Amino acid sequence: MDHDEFSGALNTWFTGSARDLPWRKPGASPWAVLVSEFMLQQTQVDRVLPRWLEWMERWPTPSALAAAEPGDAVRAWGRLGYPRRALWLHRAAIQIATEHNDQVPTSVETLLELTGIGPYTARAVAAFAYGDRHPVVDTNTRRVIARAVHGKAAAGMPAAADLDDMEALLPQDPARAAVFNAAAMELGAIVCTARTPACDSCPVAAWCEWRGAGYPDNAPKKRPKQARFEGSDRQIRGRIMALLRATPGTVTTEAALAAAADGGVADAEQPRRAYDSLIADGLMIEFEGAARLP
């Protein structure tokens, strides 16, 4: 594979065919990019977009969010899921406002010191917000590399080699590299999809090893299935969180437990278990028989 031709074809396609997402626009601030990365973790773009727009209008800078109550952030998170991300983003905003003069750090090392930011998010912010050259690999990118480079129908378990594969494809020019990172993700999201890849419209089909081999059914062994959401503690926690978000003040412990049980539970202890876990995670505060967002 000629890596320059491959990256050039993919970048050209991305320039003309990528979805028009506001955090990709040239004027998007590093803070806007950071917020998008927090929200996009395990969450689809179409669910994130309206919530991101609301957040950026309400809290356009880290200091604006830092000045709000943590509970406001959790309430504004709505039904994006994994509400701990809202708390982490709020804590990161405080760190940025107080320790970095309200400016999102530029280096991966410093970004990793912020609450809720792991290696992927740190590289993504450095690449997309500041145009630095770093390999950025998500689930979609891994699938593109598995097919185009390794001739596999699907990617295996995440591994350190994923970054090496992306590094080998990444253009040396930082600006082109940043585009290529985004382009590989976009290709996996809308063309090289997991179940029904649109190979006939793929801009890099000519370089795809999987296509060249005749689309062999050679996917690595599937991961164990995740636990079902229906009836899970996570679902029960969500019922309590929905009540708290809808209530300006406090709710009684009894009301919270009743909301948890509304719709059925897996066992008698599940409502209390979910209730206690929200307190342990810092998503809820209990005082004198009442509960509220932090």
ZANU-424251 format. One record per atom (N, C-alpha, C): x, y, z. Coordinates in pm, whole numbers, plus 50000, padded with zeros to 5 digits. Layout:
XYZ/...
END
This chain:
500844988050000/500005000050000/500885012550000/500575021949913/501245034849913/500525043850014/501175046350125/500525053550233/500155067950195/500985074350115/500695088050074/499455088649985/499345079249893/498165078949807/496915075649888/497055066249979/495925062250063/495425074150146/496325080650216/495925091950300/495415103550216/496025105650100/495565116550014/494145114249964/493845102049923/492495098949875/491465100249987/491835095650106/490895096450218/490675110850262/491735118850265/491595132850303/490755140550203/490945137650075/490145144349972/488675141149988/488385128450012/486995124350035/486415131350155/487155131950265/486665137950388/486345152750366/487195159550293/486975173850269/485645176450201/485235167250113/483995169450038/482785162150091/482985152150178/481855143550216/481605142250365/482445148150447/482275146550592/480995153350641/480455147950748/479285154250810/479655168050863/478705177150855/478945190950898/478685191851048/479735189451127/479615189351273/480295201851328/479645208851421/480145222051464/481505221551531/481835210851601/483145210251667/484285207851568/483945205251441/484965203751337/485235216951263/484395226751283/484535239151208/485835246251247/486425253751154/487695260551183/487655269551306/486515275551333/486435284751447/486125278151581/485985264951582/485675258151708/486835259551805/486535263151929/487575264952029/488075251552081/489275251152139/489735238752204/488755233752309/488115242752382/487115238752480/485935231852412/485505237152297/484415230852223/484795216752180/486025214952137/486495201752097/486525192452218/487015197452331/487105189252451/485725184652496/484755193652496/483395190052536/482845179352442/483085180852313/482585170852218/483205157252245/484475156852277/485125144052303/484575137352427/484285144952530/483655139252649/482295133252614/481505140752538/480145136352509/480095124652412/481065123852322/481035113452219/481495099852268/482025099052389/482455086252442/481245076952456/481255066152377/480205055952380/478805061652351/478755072752277/477475079152248/477445083552102/476315081352035/476185084451894/476125099551870/476635103351753/476715117551716/475355124251719/474335117551666/473025124151657/472415126751795/472835119151896/472375121952033/473195133052096/474465133752059/475355143652118/475095157652065/474815159051938/474765172151874/473845182251943/472575179151970/471725189352035/472205192552176/472705182552247/473185184952383/474435193552382/475335190952286/476555198852275/476225213452246/475285215852155/474895229652122/474355236852245/473555229952325/473005236052446/474125239352545/475045230052562/476145232252656/477015243852613/477355244752487/478255255252441/477605269052447/476285269452433/475595282252449/475565286352596/475405276552683/475295279452826/476655281252891/477625273152851/478955273352912/480025273952803/480215285352740/481125286352626/482605285552662/482925286252790/484315285652834/484425276352954/485625271452985/485785263253105/485345270453232/485695283353243/485355290753365/483845292153381/483115292753271/481655293653280/481085280953341/481565269553299/481105257053357/481605255553501/482845259653525/483425258453658/482615266353761/482005277253720/481225285653812/479865279753844/479445269753767/478145263453791/478265252653897/477135248653952/477105237554046/477295224453970/477955214654031/478095201653964/476745195753925/475735197854010/474405192653979/473825198653853/474165211353824/473695217453699/474255210053579/475525206053590/476155198753479/475495185053461/475225178353571/474585165153562/473185166553505/472455176753548/471095178853497/471135182153348/472085190453306/472175194353165/472645182853077/473285172953139/473755161253063/472585153453005/471435154553071/470225148153021/470375133053014/469985127352901/469975112952884/471115108152793/472225115052797/473365110552718/473945097452770/473675094252895/474205082052953/475555084253020/475905075053109/477165075953184/477335089953242/476415094253331/476435108153379/477685111853457/478495101953499/479755105553564/480615114253473/480415112753342/481175121153249/480885135853272/479655139053310/479295153053337/480075158253458/480175150053562/480945154053680/482425155553645/482945146253568/484365146953530/484645159453446/483725162553355/483905174353272/483855187053357/482975187153455/482895198653546/484195200253623/484735189153674/485995189853749/487145194053657/487145188953534/488185193053439/488085208053411/486865213253401/486675227553377/487265235853490/487065231153614/487645238253728/489165238353718/489735226853685/491195226053671/491705235453562/491015235653449/491445244153338/491335258853377/490225262353444/490005276353480/491015281053585/491325272553681/492165276953794/493645274353774/493975264053699/495375260253685/495975263653549/495125266553450/495625268753314/495065281553252/494685291053337/494245304153288/493095302953189/492215293453214/491005291553132/491315286952990/492495281452969/492885276652836/493115261552842/492465254252752/492665239752745/494135237052713/494795228552792/496225225752767/496455220252627/497665222552579/498005218152443/498685204552439/499425201152544/500225188852539/499435176852590/499715165352533/499065153052576/499355150452724/500585152552765/500965149952904/500145158353002/499955171152971/499195179853060/497705176753053/497205173552936/495805169852922/495485157453006/496415148253014/496195136053092/496055138753241/496475150453286/496355154053427/494955158953462/494125161453361/492765166253386/491845154553418/490855157153501/489895146853540/489135141753419/489025128553409/488205122553305/488855121153170/490115125153158/490795124553029/491795113153029/491615103752936/492535092752917/493375094852793/494185085152756/495095086652641/494385089952511/493245083452484/492545086552358/492105101152355/491395105652458/490875119352458/492005129452454/493095126852525/494215136152524/494795137652384/494985126652315/495525127452178/494515134052083/493235130952102/492215136652015/492155151952029/492205156852153/492165171452174/493425177952117/494585171952142/495835177552090/495825177951937/495245167751875/495225167051729/494155176151669/492925175151720/491815182251658/491695196851701/492105199851824/492015213651872/493245221851836/494405215251836/495655222651816/496445218251692/495975208251622/496625204151499/497955197251518/498205191851637/499455184651660/499365170651598/500525165251568/500555152251501/500585140951604/499445134351620/499315122751709/498395112651643/498685099751652/497715089851604/496515089351698/495315090351642/494075090051720/493255078251669/492975068951756/492335056451714/491095053751797/489945053251731/488715049151798/488215036151734/487025031951772/486485019251721/486345019451570/485885030651515/485725031551370/487065030851297/488065037851352/489385037551291/489965023551293/489795016551402/490325002951413/489704993751308/488424995551279/487774987251178/488304990451040/488515003151010/489085007050880/490475000950863/491295001750965/492654996350956/492614981050943/491734974551020/491634960051013/491334955450871/490424962350804/490034958350669/491044962850564/491374975550568/492224981050461/493654975950469/494204974850589/495614971450606/495824956550628/494994950450714/495224936650755/494314926450685/493374931150606/492514921950533/491574914050620/491204919650735/490304912850827/488914919050820/487904910850839/486534915850831/486184925150946/486884923751057/486624932151174/487904933151256/487934942951344/489104944651430/489004935251550/490164931751603/490194923651725/490084932551847/490504927451959/490474935152082/491454946952071/491144958352132/492084969652128/493454965652179/494494970752114/495854967352151/496784978952120/497964978752180/498944989452157/499314990252010/499244978951940/499594978851797/498674987551714/497474990651764/496554999351690/497195013051665/497875018351766/498535031351749/499695030351651/500395019151654/501495017251559/500975016851416/499855009851397/499245009251263/498845023051214/498235030951303/497805044351264/499015053451241/500025052051322/501245059951305/501865057451168/501835045051123/502405041650993/501645048150878/500345050150894/499525056250789/499515071450796/499845077050910/499655091250935/500625099750852/500095109550778/500985118650706/501935125850800/503105129350751/504075136250835/503665150650864/502995156950770/502545170750791/501445170850897/501605178551006/500625178351115/499205181851070/499065191550982/497725195550937/497045184250861/497795177750772/497235166450697/496975154750790/497825153050891/497645142150986/496355143951066/496065156251108/494845158851183/493615155651099/493645159550972/492535156450882/492405141350864/493535134550849/493485120150827/492905112850948/493255117251068/492665111151188/491155112151184/490655124051153/489205126151148/488585118351032/489305117850919/488775111050800/488635096150822/489605090050889/489525075650915/488345072451006/488125080851106/486965078951193/485665080351116/485615090651032/484395093250956/484095082050859/485145076850794/484955065850701/484345053750772/484885050550889/484345039250964/482935041651014/482585054251039/481265057451093/480175057050987/480475061350864/479405062750765/479575054450638/480765048750615/480975040550495/481435026450532/482525025450601/483095012450638/482485007850770/481165006450769/480445003350891/480584988550926/480214985151049/480424971651098/479584961351023/478314964251001/477414954150946/477204955150796/477094967250744/476794968750600/477724979150538/479004975750522/479934985450462/479564988650318/479625001550284/479305006150149/480575006350066/481074994450035/482374993349967/482374999949830/481245000149762/481205006049627/481425021149629/481175027449744/481375041949752/482565045549840/483395035749871/484545038349957/485675045049879/486215056149928/487255063249854/488615056249855/488775046349942/490065039149948/489885024349917/488815021049845/488555007049812/489715000849733/490375008749651/491455003449568/492624998349652/492755003049775/493864998949862/493434988749967/492164985149970/491634976850078/492014962150060/492764956850155/493204942950149/492024933350165/491054936850247/489894928150267/489084927050139/488874938350074/488154938249945/488934930349842/490244932649837/491074925649739/491084910649758/490874906249881/490864891849909/489484885549890/488514893649847/487184888349824/486284888149946/486524897350039/485704898750160/485614885650240/486744879850279/486694867250355/486024869150492/485374858750537/484724858950668/485774854750772/486654863850803/487794860650889/487894869851010/486744874251057/486744883151173/487304875951295/488054882951378/488544876851502/487394872351589/487704864051685/486684858951776/485974870551843/484654869751847/483854880651903/484084882052052/483944894352097/484044897052240/482824891452311/482974888552440/481794884252517/480714895052512/479474890752503/478384900352497/478294908252626/478004921152611/477834929652729/476524926252800/476524928852928/475304926353006/474154934852952/472964929252952/471804936452901/471514948652986/471064959352918/470684971552991/469354969553062/468414962852995/467084960853052/467194952853182/466724958853290/466764952153418/468064953453494/469044960453436/470354961653499/470344972453607/471364972153692/471504982853791/471644996353722/472274996653606/472435009253534/471065014953497/470145006553454/468805011453421/468115016953546/468255010053658/467615014453782/468215027753827/469545029153816/470185041853847/469625052953759/469395049753633/468855059653540/467485064753581/466675056153638/465345060553683/465475070853796/466405068253888/466605077853998/467165090953943/468125090053851/468705102153795/467675110253718/466765103553649/465715110753576/464845118753672/464525112853787/463735119953888/464505131953942/465785130153972/466585141054026/466735152453926/466935149053799/467075159553695/465795167553680/464665160853701/463365167553682/462915175253805/463645173953916/463245180254042/464225191254079/463785203854088/464705214854118/465385213654253/464685208754353/465255207854486/465645193654523/465085188954635/465385175554682/464195166354662/464475153454669/463415143454670/463645134654793/462615129354847/462785120754963/463435107554919/464085101255015/464675088254986/463605078454939/462455079055002/461355070054965/460925072354821/460855085154778/460465088154641/461515083154542/462775084554579/463845079854491/463805064754476/463575057754587/463505043154581/462275038554505/461185046054519/459965042754445/460175044554296/460865055354259/461165057454117/462045046254063/462985041654145/463865030854104/463085018054077/462075015554158/461305003154145/460215003954039/459875016153997/458795018053901/459175012053766/458455001753724/458784995053599/459374981253621/459584977753746/460094964453776/461574964353809/461974954953892/463374953453933/463754938753927/465064936353922/465554922653916/465484915654050/465674923254157/465584917554291/465214928554389/464814924754508/464284934254606/465314944354652/466584940754646/467644949654692/468134959354584/467664957554462/468214965454352/467984980454366/466814985354405/466634999854421/467605005954522/467764999654638/468685004854738/470125003954689/470464993254620/471824991754566/472135002854466/471175005754380/471375016454282/471475030054351/470615032154449/470615044754525/471965046954592/472455036754662/473725038054733/474895039954636/474825033654521/475925035054425/475995049054368/474865055754351/474865069654303/475535078754406/475295076254533/475965084054638/477465081354634/477845068654622/479265064954620/479995071154502/479295072654389/479915078254269/479905093554268/479295099754368/479255114254373/478205120454285/477285112354232/476245117554145/475015122154222/474975119054351/473825122454433/474305124954576/473655134354642/473945137454782/472725134454866/472915127654979/471825124555070/472015132055201/470935138055249/471015145255377/469655145055443/469605139555562/468395139255644/467195133855567/467385122455506/466275115655440/465865121255307/466675129955251/466375135655118/467615134755029/467385134854900/468495133554804/468375144454698/469525148354646/469565158454539/470815156354456/470865163254345/472085163254264/473165171054340/474455168154315/475515174854390/475585189854361/
END
